[in-house]
Amino acid sequence: MQMPFFRAAIIFTIIAGLLTAGNPNAMLPAQAAPDANKLLFLPLVQKNYPPPPTVFGAETHSPSTSRIQQAVQANLYWLRYSTISWAAIEPVRTDPPTYHWETVDEAGLEAAARAGFKTILVVKHIPDWAQKKSGVTCGPIAQDSMDEFSQFVRALVQRYSPYPYYVRYWEFGNEPDVDPSLVPPDSVFGCWGDKKDKYYGGGYYADMLKWAYPPLKEASPDSSLIIGGLLLDCDPQDPPPGQATGCKPAKFFEGILNNQGANYFDVVAFHTYATYYQGSILDEDDPKWDSRGGQVSGKVNFLRQVMSDYGVNKPILMSEVALLCSEQDCVTPGASFLDSQADFVVSVNARAWGLGLLGSVWYTLEESSWRQSGLFIQATPKPGYHALVFMAKELQDATLGSEITQYNGLRGYEFHLPAKRVWILWSPDGVTGQQISLPSGVKAVYDKFGNPLTPVQNSLWVVHPTYIELAK
């Protein structure tokens, strides 16, 4: 007897889920019907639910075949792709509008989707005819061009949210909390800032969101609008000595909320970069954010406080993060910097998980000319990449346990897996170590690359990220 179609579809969906559960990079089918998008996002009604999303992500400027393979090996979940230039797609104002989609690397977007990544598309660059400040490509949109921008957003999401691209995360701008006078007019920064304004221009950015959000949601209801990753130069409630601006740019986010912008975005994004300084990692002690816990924790705490003040609760994405070399170590990065960068890969991802962030996007997956932030030198992976590969493998299918606080001076978190618990411990500056007594039930101990470590009389010296596997 022939099986009814709807029963066959349900069984097929369940079998597909069983085959791909536990693998966020499961390949999409080589061919799919135009409405395959509806199948791919159905929840599986079974006990073997897929694992929760992980924080691991990276940015790429070119999702080539080799780059996609590197991202798959690192078991990434997020792939940020800064590729959407409104200026390139709609350089001339016409009625009806003419869009040059050929300027977009659609093959790269399709490849990322087929590899199973959650792609974050960054929308930036304003056409000449739509600029509020003439000649400033990175700046705000003119009020009388907002309607055309809204039409562009609708067309953009209609094109890239369905098969074969499946984009669901759209980030508008890149570090918009920068005044145009501080950067070149075509800067990679999204210079929407206004240093003369009480909220540094955040209110006008909220006006843009009000034009972008409705068409985005109408075109793809399950898509998320992410505000452009905020630079957050320093804490406006505790400016460091000598800070001329008084950290006013960080008021930009409050300006968004003050202008009722919270109803027009889904995710808050920010950027943060620690620095390798005199042999150690400058993060928790960075004077710009030290009173709140450093670059990473401080910015998260600040954003959550501002949201709380306005009765808002949105998920937070760290859409750019890396450890940068000091100026004198940038030409040829030394072994100490590379090792510290690998330390930071582990610690920042563990903290992102512990802080409940939506994701942690390393800048960049490939080689970067900006202060050695990338995870490769040409085709050669840096130690940081190897540390990321092991971490993602060790914590695949893990859920967060609790913060580890019993070792004074060290940082750490516990993660739960089906057959074991995993502790990750590290020194926050990458220099100051501590001798610890291991807890009971230790099964194995590894360094940040997955090399076994041998405790001496149940004792271990911890400086660099250390994995301790424990009985369940």
N, C-alpha and C positions, 0 to 999 in steps of 0.2 A: 504493500500500500504506500502510495506516495505521501511523504511528510508535508503537512501544511506549511506554507511559506513562512508564516510568522513564528512557528515553532523552530523551524530550521534557522531562522535569523537569530533567535535567542540563544540556541545551542552554539551557533558559530561565535557569537559575541562572548559567551562564557569561556569557550575553548581558547579563543584569542587572548582573553584576559589571563588564563592560566599560563599560557606560553610566555606572556610578556611581564607577568607580575614580578616585581623585584628589579626590573631593568628600565630605568627612566629613559634609556636610549634605544628602546626597541624600535626596529625599523618599521616605517609605515609601508603599506602595500605598494608594489610597483605601479599598479593601476588601481584606480578607484573611481566609482561613479561620482557624478557631480554632487550628490547629496551625502557622500561618505563622511563629510564633516559631522553630520548628525550622529553617526555611529561611533566615531572616535571618542566623543566626549560623554558617552552614556556611562553612568556608574554601573559596576558589575554587582548583580544581586547574588552574592555568594559570600562565604566566609573568608576566602583567600583574597582579601582586599589588596590592591597594590600598595606598595610602601608609601609612607608620607613623603612629600617633596623634600629635597635636601636644599641646603643653602648654597651649594657649590655652583659658581658661575664664572664666566670670563667674558671680556669684550674682545671682538675681533674686527679688524678693518677689512678682512677678505676671507669669507667662509669658503675657501678652496677645499678640494678633496682632502689634501693633507691636513689642513687646519681642522676640518670636521673630524678626521680620524684622531687627531690629538685630543680634541674635546671629548670624543667618545671614550678614549682610553682613560681620561681623567674622570670619567663618569659624571660630567657636568650636567646640571639640570637647566641652568639659565645660560643663554647666549645673547649678549647685548650687541646690537649691530647698528652703529651710528651711520645710517645710509640714506635717510630720507631728507632731501633738500627741496623745500618748496620752491626755492629760487630756480633750481634746475628743472623741476617738473613743470612749472608754470611761469616761464620767464616773461611772457607777454600777456597782458590783460586783454582777453577777448570775450565775446558774448555770442554763443555759449563758450565756456572755457575749453582750452585745448591743453591736454596734459601729456607730457613727454615721459611716459612710463619707461621708455627705453633707457633713461638715465639711471634707473634702479637696477641693481644686480639681482634680478629675479631668480636666476639660476642658483645663486648663493642662498637666497631665502628658501627656495624649494629644497635644497640640499639639507639645510638646517632642520626643516620640518620633517623630512624623511628620516633623519637621524633621531628624531624624537625630542629635540630641544624645545624649551619654552623661549621663543625669540622675543627680545625686547627691541622694538624699533624706536629710534630717536628721531623726532621730527624737528628740523631746525632750518635756518637760513631763510631770510625774507626776501622776496623779489624786489627789485628796485621800485616798482610801481606801488608796492604795498607797505613801504617802510614809513614808520612814524617819524624817524630821524633820517633824513636823506643821506644816502651813502653808507648807512650802518646796517649791514646784512645780518649781524648777530643781534640786533636790537628789536624793539617792540613793533607790533603791527599797527598801522594807522587805523583810527576808528572807522573811517569810511571804507576800509578794505576788509573788515571783519566778516561781512557777508560772504565775500569770495573765499575767505579762509575757511568758513564753515562749509561751503560747497566742496572745497578741496579735501577737507577732513572726511566728509561723507564718501567722496569718490575713493580716497586712499583706503579707508577701512573696508569699503565694499570690495575693493580689488584684492587686498592682501589678508583678509580674515578667512575667506573660504579656501577650499582645495585649490591649488596644491601648497599653499603657504601657511595657513593656519596660525597667523599672528594674532595673539590675544593681549599683548601688552604694548602700550603706546606711550612713550615718554616725550613730553613736549618741552623742548629746549634742553640746553646743557649748561648747568651752572648759571642760571639766569640772574642770580643775585650779585651781579657785577655791573658797575656803571660803565657806559660806553666810553667815557673819557679815559678809562684806565687800561683799555685794550685796543688793538687794531680794529678797524670797522668790520673786518671780515673774520674776526676771531673765532676760534672753536668754542670760546665761552659764549653763553647765550645772554648777552649783555642787556637785560631788561631793567637793570637797576637804575635808580634815580636818587643820587646822593642828596638832593634838595628836599626830597619827600620824607615825611616822618617815618614811613614804613619802607623806604628805599625802593619804591616802585612795585611792591608786592600787590597793591590794590589793583593796579592796571593789568598785571599778569592775571589776576582773578577775573577781570573782564574778558580776557581772551579765553579763559577756561569756560566761561558761560556760553561762548560761541562754539567751542569745540566739543563740549561734552554731549549735548543732545544729539547731534548728528552721528557721533561715534557710537553711542548706545543704540540709536535707531538702526544703524547699519550692522552692529554686532552686539547684541545685548549682553553677552558673556565676556566681552572685552573689558579691559581695565585701563583707565587713564592714569598715568603716572606724572606727577609734576616733575619738571626738569630737575635733575640731581643738584641739590643745593651745595654750594661751596662752603658756606658757614665758616667764614675765615676765623672768627673768634667769638667768645661768649660775651654778648652785650650786657649781661648782668654781672660780669666780672672781667672787665677788660684787662689785658696784661699791661705792664708798665710800658709807656711810650707808644701805645697804640693810638695813632693820630685820629682814626675814624671813630674811636670809641666802640668799635665792633658794630656800628650801625647796619652794615649789610645784612647781618643775621636777623634783622627785624623784618626782612623781606617775607619770611614765612608767616609771621604774624599779620602782615599786610594782606596776605591772601585770605586768611581766616576772618580778618576784620571786615573784609568786603564780601562776606558770605560765600567765599570760594569753596568751603568744605563740601557743599552740595554738588560740586562739579569736578571732583577728582576722586579716585579710589585708593591711590597709594602715594605715600610721601617718599621721595628719594633724596639721598644725600651722598656726598663724596667725602672721602677722608684718606689722607696719606701720612703715614708715619715716616720718619727720617732716620737713616743710619747715621749716627753722629758719634765720632770718637770711639768707635768700636762697640757701641750699644744702640739699642732701639729706642728712639725718642717718641714715645706715645703717651703713656700715662703721666709722664712728667712734663709734657708740652705745656708751657705757660699759657697758651691760648685757651686750653680746656682743662687744665689740671684740677681745678676746683670741683669739676663734675666727673672726674675719673679718666681724663685723657681724651685723645682724638676720637677714638671709637665710641666708648661708653659715654663720654661727655656730650657728643653730638646727639646720640640717641636719647639721653636723658633730657637734653634741652628741648628737642622736638616734642617729646612726650609731655613735658611740662607745658609748653605753649598750647598743645592740643587740649590738655586738661583744662587750662584756663578758659578755653572757648567751648568746652563741653564736646570735644571732638575726639574720636578714637579711630584712627586709620592705621593699616599695616605700614611698616617702614621697610624700604629696600635700600641697601647700600650698593648703589649702582656703579660706583667706582671705588676701588681701594687698592693700595699697593704699598710696599716699602721702597722708598727712594734712596738712591745713593747720595752721599754728601758730595759737594761740588768737586772736591779734589779726587774723588774715587770714581768719577763717572766715565772717564775716557776708557780706562781698562779696569773693570770691576775686580777687586781683589777677592781672595777666597773668603776672608772674614765677612765681607758684605754679602756675598752669595749665600753663605751659611746662615747669616742673620735673616736674609730674605726668606729662606726656606723655613726658618723658625716662625716668621711672621705669617706665612701662608697658613700654617697650622693654627697658631694662636688666634688669628683674626677670624677664621672660619668657625673655630670652636666658640668664640665669644659671640659671633653673629647668631649662631644656633642658640646659645645660652640667653641672649638678649631677646630672643623671639623675633628676629628679623625675617622678612620674607625671603631674602637672598643676599648673597655676598658676591659681587662681580669684580673679579680681579682685572686690573688694567695693565697690560693686555695679555692675551694668550700668546700672541706672536711677539717677536722682537719689537721693542719700543725705543725710539730715539730719545724719549723723555726720561732722563735720569735713571736709565736701566730698569724701568719698572716692569718690562715684559718678562714672560716666563721662558723665552727662548733667546739665544744668540744665533741669529740666522736659523739654520736647521737643527742646531744643537740645543737640547733641553737644559735649562738651568737646574740646580738642585731644588729650587722651589717647585718646579713642575713635578719632579720625582716625589717630593713630599706631598703634593696635592694628590697624585695618583694613589699613593698608599693610604692616605687619609680617607679618600672617597671609597676605596675598597674596604678598608677596615670598618667603616661606619655605614656601609650599605645596609639598608633596612633598619637602621638604628632609630631609636626615639630618645629624646633628651630626658635624662634623669635629673640630677640636682647639681648645683655648684659645689665644688670641693673647697672647703675653707679651713680644714684643720691644720694645714701646713702654712704657717705664717711666712709671708714673703713670696709664696708661690701662688699661681693661679691654676684653676683646673675645673673640669666638668666630668660628670659621669654620664655614660650613654648606655642604653639598654638594647640588647639584641636577643633573638630567640634562645640562644644557647650560652650566652655569656653577658657580662657587663664589661665595659671598657672605660677606664679612667684615662684622661689626658691631662698631664701636669706640665707646667713650664715656668720659667722665670720671666717676669714681665720685661726686664731690660735686656735679657739674653746674656747677661754677664754674671749676675749675683746668684750663685747656686746654693743648694741646701741639701744636707744629708737627711734622708727620710727613712723611717721604718715602714716596711710594706704592710698593708693590711692582710688579714687572713684570706685564704682562698685564691691566692695568685696562681694563674695558669701559665702566663708567659709575660715577658716584658720586651718592648721594642723601642728603638729610637725612631726619629721622625721619618726615616726612609724604610722602616720595616725590618731593620737588622736586629737580630736577637741581642738582648743585653743580659748579663749574668749578675744578679744581686750577690753581695757578699754578706753572709750571715743575716739574711733577710733585710738588708739595708741597701740603699741606692742613692747615689749622688745625682741630683736633678738640676740642670740648668736649661738645656734645650728641651723642646717638646718630647715627652716620654709617654708611651702607651703602656698601660698596665691592664692586662686581661684578667678578669676575676670570674670565679664560678658564679653561676646564675643564683 
